[in-house]
Amino acid sequence: MPRTHRANVKPVATLLASSLALAGCATLPTSGPTSAEISRAQRSLDNFDLVDVDAAALERISASPSTGKGRLAPLAVDGFVDTIGPGDVLQIAIYEVGAPLFGSRAGATAELSTGSSSGETLPPVTVARDGHITIPWASHVVAAGKTPDELAEELSAAYRRNSENPQVMVAIRENVNNTIIVQGDVKKPGRLPLTLARERLLDAIAISGGSANPSLDSVVKINRAERAAEEPLSAIEPGSEDDLRLLPQDRISVTFRPRTFTVLGATGKVSEIPFQSPRVSLIEAIGRSGGPSDERADPAAIFVFRYEPAEYDGSPAAGSRPVAYKLNMRQPESYFLAQRFEMRPRDVIYIANAGANIPTKAIQVLSLFFSPFYTAKVLSQ
């Protein structure tokens, strides 16, 4: 390159470098605010708390975990699982002494050994929506709300007017009223009958094949009458108050809600990352994202944004306030603190930009701008 050209390029380069250095802070893109900008925003707006991560902060955080336990227990009520209801199909058998109440029929059971008694099994009877059944000689009888034994006793009294000593047996042939529905992310969803064994919530989920997803990322919701509640499946302990005894018409829904945290800022990979394990520490979370970028990040300014107190899924609880926890990875002890700092669902990790990030970008732009001159020089040699 001629000397005059080289003499002209140097002042131009200097001028452009100065211009970009002055204007770069306002025009070059960044991945978010610097640590100083976050601190200024906290002081001026005062709409979130800024807390340095130290031993005292970790002790305070671990003292108030949100597991979601105890959310189903308020739904516990007494109830029965053996009462007749609309839609049930009943099997009724009548045994009598003396003259047959219904006469001689082909469908009658064999006579007893005394030769003076007979039995009759009626065709299956479906309980109407108003709770009544209609059978011969007893006419219109209310069945809903009674146990099979109670209904049998009532029918025996009704037949006693026309028979010497009738005995009635009632059984529920098709159980519709005393059932529950299990739906959602289970392996075998459907309707389950309840028995006198008094099945619990976890029993029903197990009978349905269990959750189709890890229990840590599954939420159980129960609709009971006009009330409903939900709780993480992993928080329900067998036989606990949350492991409710089921009642007729309960509706159980199991939903897959994966726990995730998000990593933003000057990191190797901006992403939403699933937990995939019971617990994830802050240092593990940073490692999964690729860690701070060597060219752009400020290792002294790693933030975790969350609400406190929060629900088990990370959503704001009543009276919660945003909190930003700041970790200085330039201090060796911070690596130990980061191992004890447990992540929670919906946490946002933000790795701040270094203060020198903008001038660095300006130099990169200049390098790209003047690279053709350098390339031409190399080719001319």
Wavefront OBJ file of the C-alpha trace (Angstrom):
o trace
v 0.000 0.000 0.000
v 1.427 3.450 -0.876
v 2.698 5.582 1.974
v 0.081 8.282 1.340
v -2.699 5.757 1.646
v -1.322 4.437 4.901
v -1.048 7.970 6.209
v -4.695 8.609 5.377
v -5.973 5.341 6.926
v -4.465 5.954 10.352
v -6.336 9.212 11.094
v -9.566 7.685 9.767
v -9.139 4.627 11.969
v -8.431 6.789 14.977
v -11.490 8.914 14.286
v -13.786 5.944 13.820
v -12.435 4.252 16.937
v -13.078 7.371 19.004
v -16.585 7.752 17.598
v -17.527 4.139 18.238
v -16.038 4.216 21.706
v -18.124 7.258 22.593
v -21.341 6.108 20.946
v -20.978 2.377 21.569
v -22.511 2.471 25.044
v -25.779 3.700 23.628
v -25.883 1.899 20.303
v -24.213 -1.504 20.558
v -26.543 -4.331 21.669
v -26.098 -6.050 25.041
v -27.689 -9.055 26.710
v -28.974 -7.050 29.677
v -28.055 -4.558 32.390
v -24.768 -4.410 34.237
v -24.445 -4.946 37.975
v -24.226 -1.187 38.562
v -27.429 -0.594 36.609
v -29.300 -3.221 38.629
v -28.072 -1.670 41.891
v -29.141 1.804 40.772
v -32.570 0.524 39.772
v -33.022 -1.111 43.161
v -32.078 2.052 45.043
v -34.196 4.380 42.939
v -37.302 2.248 42.419
v -37.252 0.171 45.618
v -39.682 -2.330 44.043
v -37.460 -5.341 44.724
v -34.893 -6.394 47.330
v -31.218 -6.905 46.540
v -29.499 -9.447 48.815
v -25.881 -10.589 48.763
v -25.557 -14.371 49.017
v -23.756 -15.197 52.243
v -24.128 -17.728 55.051
v -26.846 -15.695 56.784
v -28.873 -15.387 53.575
v -28.644 -19.134 52.927
v -29.826 -19.891 56.440
v -32.828 -17.634 55.973
v -33.687 -19.180 52.599
v -33.472 -22.788 53.842
v -35.712 -21.942 56.817
v -38.688 -21.197 54.562
v -38.941 -23.911 51.891
v -42.158 -24.304 49.921
v -42.918 -28.009 49.395
v -46.666 -27.740 48.798
v -47.544 -30.160 51.620
v -50.846 -29.821 53.458
v -52.894 -28.501 50.541
v -55.202 -31.517 50.212
v -55.838 -32.162 53.914
v -58.591 -29.485 54.218
v -60.741 -31.527 51.800
v -60.983 -34.455 54.239
v -64.588 -35.196 55.300
v -66.457 -38.229 56.582
v -68.523 -40.191 54.112
v -69.759 -43.596 53.003
v -68.852 -45.755 50.032
v -71.626 -48.368 50.270
v -74.796 -46.343 49.705
v -77.002 -46.832 46.650
v -77.280 -44.017 44.147
v -78.814 -43.157 40.758
v -77.522 -45.338 37.962
v -76.637 -48.300 40.182
v -77.909 -51.656 38.982
v -79.303 -53.787 41.830
v -79.720 -57.537 42.129
v -82.657 -58.402 44.407
v -83.441 -61.916 45.627
v -86.551 -62.764 47.693
v -86.855 -65.887 49.810
v -90.179 -66.788 51.401
v -91.802 -69.463 53.528
v -95.183 -70.899 52.699
v -97.099 -70.002 49.557
v -94.792 -68.470 46.926
v -95.252 -64.719 46.773
v -94.751 -64.670 43.019
v -96.207 -68.101 42.264
v -94.419 -70.911 40.481
v -91.976 -69.562 37.897
v -89.384 -71.105 35.669
v -86.789 -68.665 37.019
v -87.412 -69.516 40.650
v -84.577 -70.964 42.673
v -84.688 -74.550 43.842
v -86.783 -75.165 46.946
v -85.006 -75.485 50.226
v -84.678 -78.888 51.902
v -87.802 -78.280 54.003
v -89.874 -78.270 50.864
v -91.926 -75.371 52.181
v -89.819 -72.388 51.084
v -88.899 -70.878 47.742
v -86.823 -68.072 46.321
v -87.115 -65.642 43.458
v -84.350 -63.563 41.866
v -85.758 -60.515 40.196
v -84.355 -59.147 36.953
v -81.674 -56.475 37.468
v -83.163 -53.163 38.585
v -81.614 -49.790 37.726
v -81.993 -46.948 40.202
v -83.716 -44.020 38.505
v -82.313 -40.506 38.541
v -84.791 -39.578 41.293
v -83.399 -42.408 43.429
v -86.439 -44.700 43.168
v -86.841 -48.297 42.021
v -90.034 -50.050 40.990
v -90.447 -53.781 41.756
v -93.468 -56.095 42.065
v -95.565 -55.926 45.233
v -93.399 -53.193 46.727
v -94.149 -50.668 43.973
v -92.231 -47.354 44.150
v -89.400 -47.547 46.700
v -86.690 -44.996 47.488
v -83.321 -46.726 47.159
v -80.848 -43.867 46.882
v -78.975 -42.990 50.032
v -79.530 -46.409 51.625
v -77.124 -49.274 52.019
v -78.063 -52.645 50.441
v -78.848 -54.036 53.912
v -81.101 -51.084 54.750
v -82.997 -51.458 51.470
v -83.319 -55.220 51.995
v -84.825 -54.659 55.445
v -87.322 -52.160 54.040
v -88.346 -54.533 51.219
v -88.748 -57.415 53.687
v -91.169 -55.287 55.696
v -93.092 -54.404 52.530
v -93.413 -58.042 51.408
v -94.447 -59.176 54.865
v -97.934 -57.896 54.089
v -98.333 -60.589 51.429
v -96.007 -63.355 52.589
v -95.511 -65.306 55.776
v -91.807 -64.649 56.391
v -90.071 -63.033 53.400
v -86.325 -62.525 53.423
v -84.806 -60.091 50.904
v -81.195 -59.871 49.779
v -79.963 -56.817 47.878
v -76.586 -56.511 46.157
v -75.118 -53.799 43.926
v -74.514 -55.558 40.627
v -73.115 -52.543 38.758
v -71.581 -49.854 40.924
v -71.957 -46.386 39.426
v -72.570 -44.147 42.422
v -69.646 -45.308 44.560
v -66.975 -44.650 41.966
v -64.298 -42.095 41.237
v -62.694 -40.811 38.039
v -58.913 -40.813 37.582
v -57.754 -38.852 34.564
v -54.807 -36.987 33.133
v -51.223 -38.225 32.988
v -51.739 -41.704 34.432
v -51.120 -44.949 32.569
v -54.681 -46.302 32.866
v -57.203 -43.466 33.296
v -60.841 -44.312 33.887
v -63.572 -44.987 36.429
v -62.698 -46.907 39.597
v -65.180 -48.459 42.045
v -64.718 -47.797 45.742
v -64.900 -50.617 48.261
v -65.287 -50.973 52.001
v -61.498 -51.215 52.177
v -61.620 -47.390 51.941
v -59.126 -46.650 49.197
v -56.896 -43.609 49.544
v -55.661 -41.148 46.946
v -52.329 -42.886 46.339
v -54.139 -46.228 46.092
v -56.287 -44.920 43.241
v -53.268 -43.553 41.371
v -51.462 -46.884 41.808
v -54.509 -48.844 40.567
v -54.538 -46.543 37.534
v -51.006 -47.613 36.691
v -49.232 -44.752 38.425
v -48.144 -41.413 37.058
v -46.898 -41.422 33.467
v -44.207 -38.897 34.454
v -41.806 -38.472 37.387
v -43.657 -37.711 40.620
v -41.430 -34.672 41.196
v -42.923 -33.053 38.084
v -46.514 -34.248 38.576
v -49.325 -32.363 40.313
v -52.454 -34.038 41.708
v -55.741 -32.140 41.725
v -58.882 -33.381 43.483
v -62.366 -32.045 42.813
v -64.696 -32.952 45.664
v -68.239 -31.579 45.517
v -67.809 -27.807 45.090
v -64.225 -27.712 46.365
v -60.879 -28.408 44.746
v -57.212 -28.458 45.747
v -53.915 -29.532 44.235
v -50.533 -30.626 45.509
v -47.298 -32.043 44.056
v -47.482 -35.828 43.860
v -44.024 -36.086 45.444
v -45.266 -34.193 48.531
v -48.026 -36.720 49.333
v -46.816 -39.301 51.840
v -48.670 -42.641 52.107
v -51.189 -42.607 54.930
v -50.735 -38.881 55.617
v -53.510 -36.339 55.900
v -52.943 -35.390 52.273
v -53.402 -39.030 51.233
v -57.168 -38.588 51.435
v -59.674 -41.384 51.874
v -61.705 -41.210 48.707
v -65.433 -40.561 48.484
v -67.972 -41.275 45.736
v -67.792 -38.912 42.752
v -64.298 -37.650 43.577
v -62.441 -36.614 40.439
v -58.653 -36.996 40.445
v -56.481 -35.375 37.809
v -52.722 -35.912 37.467
v -50.935 -33.243 35.421
v -47.364 -33.046 34.164
v -45.782 -29.735 35.228
v -42.021 -29.915 34.800
v -39.995 -27.740 37.170
v -37.680 -25.445 35.268
v -35.392 -22.461 35.763
v -34.245 -19.911 33.179
v -30.738 -18.638 32.492
v -30.282 -15.235 30.798
v -27.574 -12.683 30.195
v -23.914 -13.131 29.341
v -23.936 -16.900 29.398
v -22.865 -19.631 27.065
v -26.474 -20.639 26.461
v -29.659 -18.686 27.149
v -32.273 -21.325 27.885
v -35.028 -22.738 30.044
v -33.647 -25.811 31.823
v -35.615 -28.600 33.538
v -34.595 -29.741 37.009
v -34.571 -33.500 36.209
v -33.560 -34.258 39.802
v -35.009 -33.631 43.265
v -32.604 -30.773 43.994
v -30.438 -28.506 41.876
v -27.887 -26.123 43.378
v -27.004 -22.753 41.916
v -23.557 -23.935 40.879
v -25.118 -26.905 39.047
v -27.613 -24.614 37.343
v -24.841 -22.302 36.129
v -22.890 -25.300 34.875
v -25.863 -26.636 32.894
v -26.145 -23.349 31.023
v -22.516 -23.373 29.961
v -21.367 -20.890 32.607
v -20.514 -17.181 32.235
v -19.154 -16.037 28.894
v -15.428 -15.237 29.089
v -15.793 -12.317 26.685
v -18.924 -10.671 28.067
v -19.761 -11.738 31.608
v -19.059 -10.129 34.947
v -18.369 -13.089 37.300
v -18.820 -10.802 40.290
v -22.454 -10.196 39.356
v -24.530 -13.366 39.069
v -28.135 -12.808 40.118
v -31.038 -15.109 40.994
v -34.459 -13.479 40.683
v -37.438 -14.998 42.497
v -40.506 -14.162 44.599
v -40.513 -14.676 48.366
v -42.547 -16.180 49.799
v -43.563 -18.282 46.814
v -45.881 -21.175 46.092
v -44.462 -24.657 45.529
v -44.339 -23.983 41.765
v -42.500 -20.682 42.178
v -45.491 -18.428 41.559
v -45.913 -15.444 43.929
v -47.654 -16.208 47.213
v -49.854 -13.763 49.087
v -47.789 -10.786 50.254
v -44.722 -11.849 48.299
v -42.001 -9.478 47.142
v -39.438 -9.788 44.324
v -35.924 -10.573 45.529
v -32.643 -10.542 43.606
v -29.829 -12.577 45.166
v -26.350 -11.521 44.085
v -23.382 -13.887 44.032
v -19.774 -12.729 43.555
v -17.905 -15.571 41.902
v -14.613 -13.694 42.187
v -14.604 -14.658 45.867
v -13.480 -18.277 46.466
v -16.003 -18.838 49.265
v -18.830 -18.111 46.814
v -18.255 -21.487 45.161
v -19.117 -23.193 48.449
v -22.133 -20.938 48.975
v -23.384 -21.677 45.457
v -23.382 -25.411 46.274
v -25.763 -24.778 49.189
v -28.040 -22.350 47.342
v -30.970 -24.470 46.124
v -32.825 -23.501 42.979
v -36.603 -23.280 42.950
v -39.091 -23.574 40.086
v -39.356 -20.424 37.932
v -36.077 -19.008 39.234
v -34.293 -16.708 36.782
v -30.494 -16.701 36.759
v -29.069 -13.562 35.195
v -25.349 -13.261 34.486
v -24.603 -9.548 34.179
v -22.527 -7.986 31.455
v -19.060 -6.787 32.327
v -18.548 -3.035 32.408
v -15.878 -3.322 29.693
v -18.188 -5.271 27.423
v -19.262 -2.287 25.309
v -15.733 -1.035 24.426
v -14.794 -4.631 23.580
v -17.671 -4.817 21.134
v -16.576 -1.524 19.604
v -13.082 -2.915 19.017
v -14.598 -5.989 17.395
v -16.633 -3.788 15.064
v -13.519 -1.803 14.148
v -11.642 -5.003 13.516
v -14.323 -6.160 11.101
v -14.405 -2.715 9.453
v -10.657 -2.572 8.708
v -10.096 -6.236 7.955
v -10.280 -5.691 4.148
v -7.328 -3.264 4.355
v -5.313 -5.808 6.258
v -6.307 -8.583 3.874
v -5.352 -6.473 0.840
v -1.988 -5.722 2.423
v -1.299 -9.395 3.016
v -2.310 -10.311 -0.509
v -0.117 -7.549 -2.002
v 2.982 -8.840 -0.252
l 1 2 3 4 5 6 7 8 9 10 11 12 13 14 15 16 17 18 19 20 21 22 23 24 25 26 27 28 29 30 31 32 33 34 35 36 37 38 39 40 41 42 43 44 45 46 47 48 49 50 51 52 53 54 55 56 57 58 59 60 61 62 63 64 65 66 67 68 69 70 71 72 73 74 75 76 77 78 79 80 81 82 83 84 85 86 87 88 89 90 91 92 93 94 95 96 97 98 99 100 101 102 103 104 105 106 107 108 109 110 111 112 113 114 115 116 117 118 119 120 121 122 123 124 125 126 127 128 129 130 131 132 133 134 135 136 137 138 139 140 141 142 143 144 145 146 147 148 149 150 151 152 153 154 155 156 157 158 159 160 161 162 163 164 165 166 167 168 169 170 171 172 173 174 175 176 177 178 179 180 181 182 183 184 185 186 187 188 189 190 191 192 193 194 195 196 197 198 199 200 201 202 203 204 205 206 207 208 209 210 211 212 213 214 215 216 217 218 219 220 221 222 223 224 225 226 227 228 229 230 231 232 233 234 235 236 237 238 239 240 241 242 243 244 245 246 247 248 249 250 251 252 253 254 255 256 257 258 259 260 261 262 263 264 265 266 267 268 269 270 271 272 273 274 275 276 277 278 279 280 281 282 283 284 285 286 287 288 289 290 291 292 293 294 295 296 297 298 299 300 301 302 303 304 305 306 307 308 309 310 311 312 313 314 315 316 317 318 319 320 321 322 323 324 325 326 327 328 329 330 331 332 333 334 335 336 337 338 339 340 341 342 343 344 345 346 347 348 349 350 351 352 353 354 355 356 357 358 359 360 361 362 363 364 365 366 367 368 369 370 371 372 373 374 375 376 377 378 379 380 381
